[in-house]
Amino acid sequence: MENITNEISKVVYHDYATEPQSESVSLLAKVKNGSNSEQNFPVKLHYMLSDMESDGLGHIVSWQAHGRSFTVNKPHEFVEKILPL
């Protein structure tokens, strides 16, 4: 029988939610101001989610506390109010 040893892999996780704002924020500012033609879906989605709280719509869709994903809290209102925008 072979000698099998269990190795524990060390996974290093970096929580970017606590990092200062990066160059992606400046890209989003350019998109918001219309000075950048790269308005692909991920950029538009990030911009939309970032503005939901300030627009008073954070109860419908919002970032998770860790900042790595989002939640649609009220799907019906999301379809009615957010998607048409």
Buried (B, 14 or more C-beta within 10 A) or exposed (E): EEEEEEEEEEEEEEEEEEEEEEEEEEBBEBBEEEEBEEEEEEBEEBBBBEEBEEEEBBEBBBBEEEEEEBEEEBEEBBEEEBEEE
